[in-house]
Amino acid sequence: MKNTGLADSPLFENSFNINNKLSRNHDKIKSRNHEIVKPINQEINISEILNAIQDVGKYASTCRFTIKEKRFLTEIVYLHSLNNFHITVNDLIRIGLNILLINYQKNKRDSLIFKITGL
């Protein structure tokens, strides 16, 4: 049985297979941090995120995305629209940002950002 979905549509015909890239580059990449990180979803309160993104921001900003990132964002927005739920790319960015900010606020130097940057 073949898996089909939005990624099979012509919009995503040049999709990048992340599994193939990771397996080819696995030997070249050295991990900075080998410690076990607890799942971030265990420490995030969904209502905190919803409250944060419902507040209208007054400061403008711009973001640059790779093609892969833009395709994923477009897919999420599209799938939500199929279910009559309106979400924007800006909403998705703010959700992700608030998850990182809450994680930082709770963990400071043990936060995900510090682990990624290796500080």
C-alpha positions as CSV (number, residue, x, y, z in Angstrom):
1,M,0.0,0.0,0.0
2,K,1.4,3.3,-1.1
3,N,1.4,6.3,1.3
4,T,-0.1,9.3,-0.3
5,G,-0.7,12.7,1.0
6,L,0.0,16.4,0.4
7,A,3.7,15.6,-0.1
8,D,2.8,13.6,-3.2
9,S,1.1,16.7,-4.8
10,P,2.9,18.6,-7.7
11,L,3.4,21.5,-5.2
12,F,5.9,19.2,-3.4
13,E,7.3,17.3,-6.3
14,N,10.9,18.4,-5.5
15,S,10.6,17.4,-1.9
16,F,13.8,16.7,0.0
17,N,14.1,13.4,1.7
18,I,15.5,14.2,5.1
19,N,16.2,10.6,6.0
20,N,18.6,10.1,3.0
21,K,20.5,13.3,3.8
22,L,20.9,12.4,7.4
23,S,22.1,8.9,6.6
24,R,24.7,10.2,4.1
25,N,26.0,12.9,6.4
26,H,25.8,11.0,9.7
27,D,29.5,10.1,9.7
28,K,30.5,13.7,9.0
29,I,28.6,15.4,11.8
30,K,30.0,15.4,15.3
31,S,27.5,15.9,18.1
32,R,28.2,18.8,20.5
33,N,26.1,17.4,23.2
34,H,25.4,13.7,24.0
35,E,23.2,14.2,27.0
36,I,19.6,13.1,27.0
37,V,17.1,15.9,26.7
38,K,13.6,15.4,28.1
39,P,10.8,15.9,25.6
40,I,9.9,19.6,25.3
41,N,6.2,18.8,25.2
42,Q,6.3,17.7,28.8
43,E,7.2,21.1,30.1
44,I,5.0,23.2,27.7
45,N,1.5,24.4,28.8
46,I,-0.7,24.7,25.7
47,S,-2.8,27.4,27.3
48,E,0.4,29.5,27.8
49,I,1.1,29.3,24.1
50,L,-2.5,30.1,23.0
51,N,-2.5,33.1,25.3
52,A,0.8,34.3,23.9
53,I,-0.2,34.1,20.3
54,Q,-3.7,35.6,20.8
55,D,-2.1,38.8,22.0
56,V,-1.6,41.1,19.0
57,G,2.0,42.0,18.6
58,K,2.9,45.6,17.8
59,Y,6.5,45.0,16.6
60,A,7.1,43.9,13.0
61,S,9.8,41.5,12.0
62,T,10.7,39.5,8.9
63,C,12.0,36.0,8.5
64,R,13.9,34.2,5.7
65,F,13.0,30.6,5.1
66,T,14.6,27.8,3.1
67,I,12.5,26.1,0.5
68,K,12.1,23.1,2.8
69,E,10.9,25.3,5.7
70,K,8.5,27.2,3.5
71,R,7.0,23.9,2.1
72,F,6.5,22.6,5.6
73,L,4.8,25.8,6.8
74,T,2.6,25.8,3.6
75,E,1.6,22.2,4.2
76,I,0.6,22.9,7.8
77,V,-1.5,26.0,6.8
78,Y,-3.1,24.0,4.0
79,L,-4.0,21.0,6.2
80,H,-5.6,23.3,8.8
81,S,-7.6,25.0,6.0
82,L,-8.9,21.7,4.9
83,N,-10.4,21.3,8.4
84,N,-11.8,24.9,8.3
85,F,-9.3,26.1,10.8
86,H,-7.5,29.4,9.9
87,I,-3.9,29.5,10.9
88,T,-1.2,31.7,9.3
89,V,2.6,31.3,8.9
90,N,2.9,34.1,11.4
91,D,0.9,32.1,13.9
92,L,3.2,29.1,13.4
93,I,6.3,31.2,13.9
94,R,4.9,32.7,17.1
95,I,4.0,29.2,18.4
96,G,7.5,28.0,17.8
97,L,9.1,31.1,19.2
98,N,7.0,31.0,22.4
99,I,7.8,27.3,22.9
100,L,11.5,28.3,22.8
101,L,11.0,31.3,25.1
102,I,9.0,29.3,27.7
103,N,11.7,26.6,27.6
104,Y,14.3,29.3,28.2
105,Q,12.4,30.9,30.9
106,K,12.1,27.7,32.8
107,N,15.5,26.2,32.2
108,K,17.8,29.2,31.5
109,R,21.3,27.8,30.7
110,D,19.9,24.3,30.4
111,S,17.3,25.4,27.8
112,L,17.1,24.0,24.3
113,I,18.6,27.2,22.8
114,F,21.7,26.8,24.9
115,K,22.0,23.1,24.1
116,I,21.7,23.8,20.4
117,T,24.3,26.6,20.4
118,G,26.6,24.7,22.7
119,L,27.1,27.5,25.2
